Amino acid sequence: MSEETRRRAARIAAPLVFLLAVTVAVVLVRAGLRAPEDEPASTAPPAAVAPETVVVGEGDTLVSIAERQGTTVAELRRLNPGIDPVQLEPGQRLRVR
């Protein structure tokens, strides 16, 4: 290759290489700034959730409370080990979560 051919190739290739480098840099910066859509925006750990409780009403049973709260009787008994499922009293608080 002659010197003239090399200069001509460099005059064409240099702007193309520069354009390619700028394009790659822009894509990388934009990808870094964009939050992933499947992850929450915050990376803070979730706050501890206080246990939810319900107040037993007149005529409530563990079955009716479990159905309303979207849980099971077994889960209610696990969360409330000291309750007597046969003698629920109105006003009594039960942990449901």
GIBEL-V506752 format. One record per residue. N is the residue number from 1. RES is the residue in three letters. SS is DSSP state (alpha for helix, beta for strand, coil for the rest). PHI is phi in degrees with one decimal (NA if undefined). OMEGA is omega in degrees with one decimal (* if undefined). Layout:
n=N res=RES ss=SS phi=PHI omega=OMEGA
n=N res=RES ss=SS phi=PHI omega=OMEGA
This chain:
n=1 res=MET ss=coil phi=NA omega=-179.7
n=2 res=SER ss=coil phi=-82.3 omega=179.3
n=3 res=GLU ss=alpha phi=-60.4 omega=179.8
n=4 res=GLU ss=alpha phi=-64.1 omega=179.4
n=5 res=THR ss=alpha phi=-66.3 omega=178.7
n=6 res=ARG ss=alpha phi=-65.0 omega=178.7
n=7 res=ARG ss=alpha phi=-62.9 omega=-179.9
n=8 res=ARG ss=alpha phi=-62.6 omega=178.8
n=9 res=ALA ss=alpha phi=-63.9 omega=179.4
n=10 res=ALA ss=alpha phi=-66.0 omega=179.5
n=11 res=ARG ss=alpha phi=-64.7 omega=179.1
n=12 res=ILE ss=alpha phi=-87.6 omega=-175.0
n=13 res=ALA ss=alpha phi=-72.1 omega=-175.9
n=14 res=ALA ss=alpha phi=-58.3 omega=178.2
n=15 res=PRO ss=alpha phi=-64.4 omega=178.9
n=16 res=LEU ss=alpha phi=-66.8 omega=177.5
n=17 res=VAL ss=alpha phi=-64.3 omega=178.4
n=18 res=PHE ss=alpha phi=-61.3 omega=179.2
n=19 res=LEU ss=alpha phi=-62.2 omega=177.9
n=20 res=LEU ss=alpha phi=-63.4 omega=179.8
n=21 res=ALA ss=alpha phi=-63.4 omega=179.1
n=22 res=VAL ss=alpha phi=-65.4 omega=179.2
n=23 res=THR ss=alpha phi=-61.9 omega=178.8
n=24 res=VAL ss=alpha phi=-62.2 omega=179.5
n=25 res=ALA ss=alpha phi=-62.0 omega=179.9
n=26 res=VAL ss=alpha phi=-63.9 omega=179.8
n=27 res=VAL ss=alpha phi=-62.1 omega=179.8
n=28 res=LEU ss=alpha phi=-65.4 omega=179.1
n=29 res=VAL ss=alpha phi=-64.9 omega=179.6
n=30 res=ARG ss=alpha phi=-63.3 omega=179.2
n=31 res=ALA ss=alpha phi=-66.0 omega=178.8
n=32 res=GLY ss=alpha phi=-71.5 omega=-179.1
n=33 res=LEU ss=alpha phi=-81.9 omega=-177.3
n=34 res=ARG ss=coil phi=-80.9 omega=176.6
n=35 res=ALA ss=coil phi=-75.9 omega=177.2
n=36 res=PRO ss=coil phi=-59.4 omega=-175.0
n=37 res=GLU ss=coil phi=-74.8 omega=-177.5
n=38 res=ASP ss=coil phi=-92.1 omega=177.6
n=39 res=GLU ss=coil phi=-114.7 omega=176.9
n=40 res=PRO ss=coil phi=-65.3 omega=-178.2
n=41 res=ALA ss=coil phi=-65.2 omega=-179.1
n=42 res=SER ss=coil phi=-93.3 omega=176.3
n=43 res=THR ss=coil phi=-103.3 omega=177.8
n=44 res=ALA ss=coil phi=-69.2 omega=179.1
n=45 res=PRO ss=coil phi=-65.9 omega=-179.3
n=46 res=PRO ss=coil phi=-64.3 omega=179.4
n=47 res=ALA ss=coil phi=-69.6 omega=178.0
n=48 res=ALA ss=coil phi=-66.1 omega=-178.6
n=49 res=VAL ss=coil phi=-93.4 omega=178.0
n=50 res=ALA ss=coil phi=-68.2 omega=-179.8
n=51 res=PRO ss=coil phi=-62.8 omega=177.4
n=52 res=GLU ss=coil phi=-87.4 omega=177.2
n=53 res=THR ss=beta phi=-127.9 omega=173.3
n=54 res=VAL ss=beta phi=-127.1 omega=176.5
n=55 res=VAL ss=beta phi=-99.3 omega=-179.6
n=56 res=VAL ss=coil phi=-68.2 omega=177.7
n=57 res=GLY ss=coil phi=-101.1 omega=178.1
n=58 res=GLU ss=coil phi=-58.9 omega=177.4
n=59 res=GLY ss=coil phi=83.0 omega=178.5
n=60 res=ASP ss=coil phi=-69.7 omega=173.0
n=61 res=THR ss=coil phi=-125.9 omega=177.2
n=62 res=LEU ss=alpha phi=-61.8 omega=179.2
n=63 res=VAL ss=alpha phi=-64.5 omega=-178.1
n=64 res=SER ss=alpha phi=-66.8 omega=178.7
n=65 res=ILE ss=alpha phi=-67.7 omega=179.9
n=66 res=ALA ss=alpha phi=-61.4 omega=179.4
n=67 res=GLU ss=alpha phi=-62.9 omega=179.9
n=68 res=ARG ss=alpha phi=-64.8 omega=-174.9
n=69 res=GLN ss=alpha phi=-93.3 omega=178.9
n=70 res=GLY ss=coil phi=69.4 omega=179.6
n=71 res=THR ss=coil phi=-135.1 omega=-179.4
n=72 res=THR ss=coil phi=-117.8 omega=176.6
n=73 res=VAL ss=alpha phi=-63.2 omega=179.4
n=74 res=ALA ss=alpha phi=-59.9 omega=178.8
n=75 res=GLU ss=alpha phi=-67.6 omega=177.2
n=76 res=LEU ss=alpha phi=-61.9 omega=179.8
n=77 res=ARG ss=alpha phi=-67.9 omega=178.0
n=78 res=ARG ss=alpha phi=-66.6 omega=-179.0
n=79 res=LEU ss=alpha phi=-76.0 omega=-176.6
n=80 res=ASN ss=coil phi=-128.4 omega=-172.8
n=81 res=PRO ss=coil phi=-65.1 omega=-176.4
n=82 res=GLY ss=coil phi=-92.0 omega=-175.9
n=83 res=ILE ss=coil phi=-83.8 omega=173.1
n=84 res=ASP ss=coil phi=-102.6 omega=-174.5
n=85 res=PRO ss=coil phi=-64.4 omega=-179.2
n=86 res=VAL ss=coil phi=-86.4 omega=-175.5
n=87 res=GLN ss=coil phi=-120.2 omega=173.5
n=88 res=LEU ss=coil phi=-72.4 omega=-178.2
n=89 res=GLU ss=coil phi=-113.4 omega=175.5
n=90 res=PRO ss=coil phi=-56.6 omega=-178.4
n=91 res=GLY ss=coil phi=95.4 omega=178.7
n=92 res=GLN ss=coil phi=-69.4 omega=179.4
n=93 res=ARG ss=beta phi=-97.6 omega=176.4
n=94 res=LEU ss=beta phi=-121.7 omega=176.0
n=95 res=ARG ss=beta phi=-80.9 omega=-178.5
n=96 res=VAL ss=coil phi=-116.1 omega=177.5
n=97 res=ARG ss=coil phi=-143.9 omega=*
